[in-house]
């Protein structure tokens, strides 16, 4: 799958594994900072399967 998201200052395009990893880490961070009670394990699993 070809992605269009550039990383490292636009030097290269993000690959699918990096995309899933970055999304999972963002979900984890937002869940930790949120006042809501999210199931972090479920969020990360859904992000990685995304």
Buried (B, 14 or more C-beta within 10 A) or exposed (E): EEEEEEBEEEEEBBBEEBBBBBBBEEBBEEBEEEEEEEEEEEBBEEBEEE
